[in-house]
């Protein structure tokens, strides 16, 4: 099995996406910032998007290693528990 290469790029519409480097398919992750949030980040938009993608990949890796019973319980808590993320 060959390893896939991924890249983080900014599209012409301003979205920052994670996509496979060797394919033209749909992005795996897409991040769009509001005008208000962009005014706070200034030139750091790409750095913030990269950190968000890295954090998401870390959590996805943790979930992939978690036994399926534990994952289902955690997913239920996310769906039906407190819906506020701080």
C-alpha positions, -999 to +999 in steps of 0.1 A: +000+000+000+014+034-010+013+063+014-008+093+003+007+128+004-015+157+016-013+194+011-029+224+027-037+250+001-057+282-001-083+282-029-091+312-050-123+317-030-103+321+002-111+287+017-082+268+031-084+231+023-067+198+030-065+177-001-046+148-015-016+161-034-019+136-062-056+139-069-081+165-081-110+152-061-131+169-034-110+183-004-109+162+027-113+193+049-124+228+041-122+259+063-139+292+056-133+321+079-158+350+083-147+385+076-148+393+113-125+365+122-101+374+093-098+409+108-085+394+140-061+370+124-046+395+098-019+375+080-022+345+103-052+329+085-031+300+070-013+294+104-047+291+122-061+268+095-031+246+097-033+243+135-070+235+131-063+208+106-035+193+127-057+192+158-084+175+138-061+149+124-048+142+159-083+136+173-092+115+142-061+094+149-071+090+186-105+079+175-091+054+151-071+038+179-100+037+203-120+005+208-153+007+189-174+005+221-155+035+237-158+054+204-196+048+202-200+060+238-180+092+231-198+099+199-232+095+217-220+121+243-210+145+216-244+141+198-266+142+229-245+158+256-236+195+260-236+211+225-214+241+235-178+240+226-155+264+244 
